């Protein structure tokens, strides 16, 4: 669910939605979600002063809390 939400949000923001990939590294009580986007779209995902990525992290963290986990979102190029 968390990865679906992150992928949906990222695809809505970028110019190259086919290049969006979310990889999940599951832990016992946490999950690391690695978001990969086209190099030209990194700025769109981060946003001015990191506001977009911070909002995405907040939404994913709320979804993870519903599942009883902690989530960390990383953006990789």
C-alpha distances in whole Angstrom, upper triangle without the diagonal:
4,5,5,6,9,10,11,12,14,15,17,19,20,23,22,19,19,20,16,14,12,13,11,14,13,15,17,15,14,12,13,11,14,15,17,19,23,25,27,23,23,25,23,20,22,24,27,27,23,22,20,18,19,17,14,14,14,12,9,11,11,8,8,11,10,9,12,12,13,12,14,14,17,18,20,23
4,5,5,6,9,10,11,12,14,16,17,19,22,21,18,19,18,15,13,10,11,9,12,11,14,15,14,11,9,10,8,11,12,15,17,21,23,24,21,20,22,20,17,18,21,24,24,20,19,17,15,15,14,11,10,11,9,6,8,9,6,6,10,10,9,12,10,10,8,10,10,13,15,17,20
4,5,5,6,8,10,10,12,14,16,16,20,18,15,15,15,11,9,6,8,7,11,11,14,17,16,13,10,10,7,9,9,12,14,18,20,22,19,18,20,19,15,17,20,23,24,20,20,17,14,16,15,11,11,13,11,8,11,12,10,10,13,14,12,15,13,13,10,11,10,12,13,15,17
4,6,5,6,9,10,10,12,15,16,18,17,14,14,15,11,10,8,11,11,14,15,18,20,19,16,13,14,11,12,11,14,15,18,21,22,19,19,21,19,16,18,20,24,25,21,20,17,16,17,16,12,13,15,12,10,13,13,10,12,15,14,14,17,16,16,13,14,13,15,15,17,19
4,5,5,6,9,10,11,13,15,18,17,14,16,16,12,12,10,13,12,16,16,19,21,19,16,14,14,11,13,12,14,15,18,21,22,18,18,19,17,14,16,18,21,22,19,17,14,13,14,12,9,11,11,8,7,11,11,8,10,14,13,13,16,15,15,12,13,12,14,15,17,20
4,5,5,6,9,10,11,12,16,15,12,14,14,10,10,8,10,11,14,15,18,20,19,16,13,12,8,10,8,11,12,15,18,18,15,14,16,14,11,13,15,19,19,16,15,12,10,12,11,7,9,11,8,7,10,12,10,11,15,15,15,17,15,14,11,11,9,11,11,14,16
4,6,5,6,9,10,11,14,12,9,10,11,7,7,6,10,11,15,17,20,22,21,18,15,14,10,10,8,10,10,13,16,17,14,14,16,14,11,14,16,20,21,18,17,14,12,15,14,10,12,14,12,10,14,15,13,14,18,18,18,20,18,18,14,14,11,13,12,14,15
4,6,5,6,9,11,13,13,9,11,12,9,10,10,14,15,18,20,23,25,23,21,18,17,13,14,11,13,12,15,18,18,15,16,17,14,12,15,17,20,22,19,17,14,13,16,14,10,13,15,12,11,15,15,13,15,19,18,18,21,20,19,16,17,14,16,15,17,18
4,6,5,7,9,13,13,10,13,13,10,12,11,15,16,19,20,23,25,24,21,18,17,13,14,11,13,12,15,17,17,13,13,14,11,9,12,13,17,18,15,14,10,10,12,10,7,11,12,10,10,14,14,13,15,18,18,19,21,20,19,16,15,13,14,13,16,17
4,5,5,6,10,10,8,10,10,7,9,9,13,15,18,20,23,26,24,21,18,16,12,12,8,9,8,11,13,13,10,10,12,9,7,10,12,15,17,14,14,10,9,13,12,9,11,14,12,12,15,17,16,17,20,21,21,23,21,20,16,15,12,12,11,13,14
4,5,6,8,8,5,8,9,6,9,11,15,17,20,22,25,28,27,24,21,19,15,14,11,11,9,11,14,13,10,12,14,11,9,13,14,18,20,17,17,13,13,16,15,12,15,17,15,15,18,19,18,20,23,23,23,26,24,23,19,19,15,16,14,15,15
4,6,8,10,7,11,12,10,13,14,18,20,23,25,28,30,29,26,23,21,18,17,14,14,12,13,16,15,11,13,14,10,10,13,13,17,19,17,16,12,13,16,14,12,15,17,15,15,19,19,18,21,23,23,24,27,25,24,21,20,17,18,16,18,18
4,7,9,8,12,12,10,13,15,18,20,23,25,28,31,29,26,23,21,17,16,13,13,10,12,13,12,8,10,10,7,7,10,10,13,16,14,13,9,11,14,13,11,14,16,15,16,19,20,19,21,24,25,25,28,26,24,21,19,16,16,14,16,16
4,6,6,9,9,8,12,14,18,20,23,26,29,32,30,27,24,21,18,16,12,11,8,8,10,9,6,8,9,6,7,11,11,15,17,15,15,12,13,16,15,14,17,19,18,18,21,23,22,23,26,27,27,30,28,26,22,21,17,16,13,14,14
4,6,9,9,10,14,16,20,23,26,29,32,35,34,30,27,24,21,19,15,13,10,9,11,8,7,10,11,9,10,14,14,17,20,18,19,15,16,20,19,17,20,23,21,22,25,26,25,27,30,31,31,33,31,29,26,24,20,20,16,17,15
4,6,6,7,11,14,18,21,24,27,30,33,32,29,26,23,19,17,14,11,8,7,10,9,7,11,13,11,12,15,16,19,22,20,20,17,17,21,20,18,21,23,22,21,25,26,25,26,30,30,30,32,30,29,25,23,20,19,15,15,14
4,5,5,9,12,15,18,22,24,28,31,30,27,23,21,17,16,12,11,8,8,12,12,9,12,14,12,12,15,17,20,23,20,20,16,16,20,19,16,19,21,20,19,22,24,22,23,27,27,27,29,27,26,23,22,18,18,15,15,14
4,6,8,12,15,18,21,24,27,31,30,27,23,21,18,16,13,11,9,9,13,13,12,14,17,15,14,18,20,23,26,23,23,20,19,23,22,19,21,24,22,21,24,26,24,25,28,28,28,30,28,27,24,23,19,19,16,16,15
4,6,10,13,16,19,22,26,29,29,26,22,19,16,13,10,8,6,6,9,11,10,11,15,14,13,16,18,22,23,21,22,18,17,21,21,18,20,23,22,20,23,25,23,24,28,28,27,30,27,26,22,21,17,16,13,12,11
4,7,10,13,17,19,23,26,25,22,18,16,12,10,7,6,5,7,11,12,10,11,14,12,11,14,16,20,22,19,19,16,14,18,18,14,16,19,18,16,19,21,20,20,24,24,24,26,24,22,19,17,14,13,11,11,11
4,7,10,13,16,19,23,23,19,16,13,10,8,6,5,7,9,12,15,13,13,16,15,13,15,18,22,23,20,21,17,15,18,19,15,16,19,18,15,18,21,19,19,22,23,22,24,21,20,17,15,13,12,10,10,11
4,7,10,13,16,19,19,16,12,10,6,6,5,6,9,12,15,17,15,14,17,16,13,15,19,22,23,19,20,17,14,17,17,13,13,17,15,12,15,18,15,15,19,20,18,20,17,16,13,12,10,10,9,10,12
4,7,10,13,16,17,14,10,8,6,5,7,8,12,15,17,20,18,16,20,19,16,18,21,25,25,21,22,19,16,18,19,16,15,18,17,14,16,18,16,15,19,20,18,19,16,16,12,12,10,10,11,10,13
4,6,10,13,13,10,7,6,5,6,9,11,15,18,20,23,20,19,22,22,18,19,23,26,25,22,23,20,17,18,19,15,14,17,16,12,14,16,14,12,16,17,15,16,13,12,10,10,9,10,12,13,16
4,7,10,11,9,6,5,6,8,11,14,17,21,22,25,23,21,24,24,21,21,25,28,27,23,24,22,19,20,21,18,16,18,18,14,15,18,16,13,16,18,15,16,12,12,10,10,11,11,14,14,17
4,7,8,6,5,7,9,11,14,17,21,24,26,28,26,24,27,27,23,24,27,30,29,25,26,24,21,21,22,19,17,18,18,14,14,17,15,12,14,16,13,13,10,10,9,11,12,14,17,17,21
4,6,5,6,8,11,14,17,20,23,27,28,31,29,26,29,29,25,25,29,31,30,26,27,26,22,22,23,20,18,19,19,16,15,17,16,12,14,16,13,12,9,9,10,11,14,15,18,19,23
4,6,8,11,14,17,20,23,27,30,32,34,32,30,32,32,28,28,31,34,32,29,29,28,25,24,25,22,20,21,21,17,16,18,16,13,14,15,12,10,8,10,11,13,16,18,22,23,26
4,7,11,13,17,20,23,26,30,31,33,31,28,30,30,26,26,29,31,30,26,26,26,22,21,22,20,17,17,18,15,13,14,14,10,10,12,10,8,5,6,9,11,15,17,21,23,26
4,7,10,13,16,20,23,26,27,30,27,25,27,27,23,23,26,28,26,23,23,22,19,18,19,17,14,15,15,12,10,13,12,8,10,12,10,9,5,4,6,8,11,13,17,19,23
4,6,10,13,16,19,23,24,27,24,22,24,24,20,20,23,26,25,21,22,20,17,17,18,15,12,14,14,11,10,13,12,8,11,13,11,11,7,6,5,6,9,11,14,16,19
4,6,10,13,16,20,21,23,21,18,21,21,17,17,21,23,22,19,20,18,15,15,16,14,11,14,14,11,11,14,13,11,14,16,14,14,10,9,6,5,6,7,11,12,16
4,6,10,13,17,18,20,18,16,18,18,14,15,18,21,21,17,18,16,13,14,15,11,10,13,13,9,11,14,13,11,14,16,15,16,12,11,7,6,5,6,9,10,14
4,7,10,13,15,17,15,13,16,16,13,14,17,20,20,16,18,16,12,14,16,13,12,15,15,12,14,17,16,15,18,20,18,19,16,14,11,8,6,5,6,7,10
4,7,10,12,14,12,10,13,13,10,11,15,18,18,15,16,13,11,13,14,11,11,15,14,12,14,17,16,16,19,21,20,21,18,16,13,11,7,6,5,6,8
4,7,9,11,10,9,12,13,10,12,15,19,19,16,18,15,13,16,17,14,15,18,18,16,18,21,20,20,23,24,23,25,22,20,16,14,11,9,6,5,6
4,6,8,6,6,10,10,8,11,14,17,18,16,17,14,13,16,17,14,16,19,19,17,20,22,21,22,25,26,26,28,25,23,19,17,13,11,8,7,6
4,5,5,7,10,10,10,13,15,18,20,17,19,16,15,19,20,17,19,22,22,21,24,26,25,26,29,30,30,31,28,26,23,20,17,15,11,10,7
4,5,6,8,10,10,12,14,16,18,16,19,16,15,19,20,18,20,23,23,22,25,27,27,27,30,32,31,33,30,27,24,21,17,15,11,9,6
4,6,7,8,10,12,13,15,17,16,18,16,16,19,20,19,21,24,24,23,26,28,28,29,32,33,33,35,32,29,26,23,19,17,13,12,10
4,5,5,6,9,10,13,15,14,15,12,12,16,17,15,17,20,20,20,22,25,24,25,28,29,30,31,29,26,23,20,16,15,11,11,10
4,5,5,6,9,11,13,11,13,11,10,14,15,14,15,18,19,18,21,23,23,24,26,28,28,29,27,24,20,17,14,12,8,9,8
4,5,5,6,8,10,9,11,10,10,13,14,14,16,18,19,19,21,24,24,25,27,29,30,31,28,25,22,19,16,14,11,12,11
4,6,5,8,11,10,10,8,9,12,13,12,15,17,17,18,20,22,22,24,26,28,28,30,27,25,21,19,16,15,12,13,13
4,6,9,11,8,9,6,6,10,10,9,11,14,14,14,17,19,19,20,23,24,25,26,24,21,18,15,12,11,9,11,11
4,7,8,5,7,5,5,8,10,9,11,13,15,15,17,19,20,21,23,25,25,26,24,21,17,15,12,11,9,11,12
4,6,5,6,5,7,9,10,11,13,14,16,17,18,20,21,23,24,26,28,29,26,23,20,18,15,14,12,15,15
4,5,6,7,9,10,12,13,15,16,18,19,21,22,24,25,27,29,30,31,28,25,23,20,17,17,15,18,18
4,6,8,9,9,12,14,14,15,18,19,20,22,24,24,26,28,29,30,27,24,21,19,16,16,15,17,18
4,6,6,6,9,10,11,12,14,15,16,18,20,21,22,25,26,26,24,20,18,15,13,12,12,15,16
4,6,5,6,9,10,11,12,14,15,17,19,20,21,23,25,25,23,20,18,16,14,14,14,17,18
4,5,5,6,9,10,11,12,14,16,17,18,20,22,23,24,22,20,17,15,12,13,12,15,17
4,5,5,6,9,10,10,12,14,15,16,18,20,21,22,19,17,13,11,9,9,9,12,14
4,5,5,6,9,10,10,12,14,15,16,19,20,20,18,15,13,11,9,11,11,15,17
4,5,5,6,9,10,11,13,14,15,17,19,20,18,16,13,13,11,13,14,17,19
4,5,5,6,8,10,11,12,14,16,17,18,16,14,11,11,8,11,11,15,17
4,6,5,6,9,10,10,12,14,15,16,14,11,8,7,6,9,11,14,17
4,6,5,6,9,10,10,13,15,15,13,11,9,10,10,13,14,18,21
4,5,5,6,9,10,11,13,14,13,12,10,11,10,14,15,19,22
4,5,5,6,9,10,11,12,11,9,7,8,8,12,13,17,20
4,5,5,6,9,10,10,8,6,5,7,9,12,15,18,22
4,5,5,7,9,10,9,9,9,11,12,16,18,22,25
4,5,5,7,9,9,9,9,12,12,16,18,21,24
4,5,5,6,5,6,6,9,11,15,18,20,24
4,5,5,5,6,8,12,14,18,20,23,27
4,5,8,10,11,15,16,20,23,26,29
4,6,9,10,14,16,19,22,25,28
4,7,10,14,16,20,23,25,29
4,7,10,13,16,20,22,26
4,7,10,13,17,19,23
4,7,10,13,16,20
4,7,10,13,16
4,7,10,13
4,6,10
4,7
4
